[in-house]
Amino acid sequence: MKYALLLVGAGGAIGSMLRYLTSQLVAQRMAQYSSLWGTFAVNVIGCLVIGAVFGLSERYGWFSPQLRLFFATGICGGYTTFSTFAYENIELLQQDNGIIGFAYIFISIVTCLTATFVGIAITKLI
């Protein structure tokens, strides 16, 4: 149990730092709603990666249960951010940007599910 916590914690630290860097990079390139685009980017990338991790693990057995904890729960868990996604949507709704808020919710869910599927599908082509 202690080893699993260390794996998740180490992965989470790495994922959180990568999330911050990705968000900053995206925000620098977007003028309007830069924080939304940063959150959207990390969530889509994280979904693609977690799909690939589980797809490669199932198809080739590349990842032991411990490595899946490190990559999927740790790095991807630290990288993606549902709490920020929820907060940004509440802010949009409070600012009377309901159409943008609901579009963001819908597009994020569809795109993230698609990215996870694509991550798994790519591993079947390898």
Secondary structure as GFF3:
##gff-version 3
##sequence-region A 1 126
A	DSSP	alpha_helix	2	29	.	.	.	ID=ss1
A	DSSP	alpha_helix	34	60	.	.	.	ID=ss2
A	DSSP	alpha_helix	65	68	.	.	.	ID=ss3
A	DSSP	pi_helix	69	76	.	.	.	ID=ss4
A	DSSP	alpha_helix	77	79	.	.	.	ID=ss5
A	DSSP	alpha_helix	82	94	.	.	.	ID=ss6
A	DSSP	alpha_helix	98	125	.	.	.	ID=ss7
###
